[in-house]
């Protein structure tokens, strides 16, 4: 199971576009290489499930 890249910090309202950009950049820079590697490795399985669901909702277990 992977944590959403934005984490909880993306739930707050931002006062400006610059503040939002800073938050997004900080969140992006905090994503570990391990998380990126797992997402890349898991992509074919997720894509297959998406195709099987005709693009609809599917559980990623």
C-alpha positions, 0 to 999 in steps of 0.5 A: 500500500502506498501513501498518497504523494501529497500526504496530509499537507495537501489538505490545507487551503493555500493562500496563494498559487506560490504557496501551493507550488511550494507545498507541492514542490516540498511534497514531491521532493520528499517522495523517497526513491523506494516509493517511486520504485514500488510505484513503477514496479506496480504500474503494470498490475494497476494498468491490467486491473484498469483495463479489466474494469474498462476504465472503471473503479477497481480495488488495488489489493 
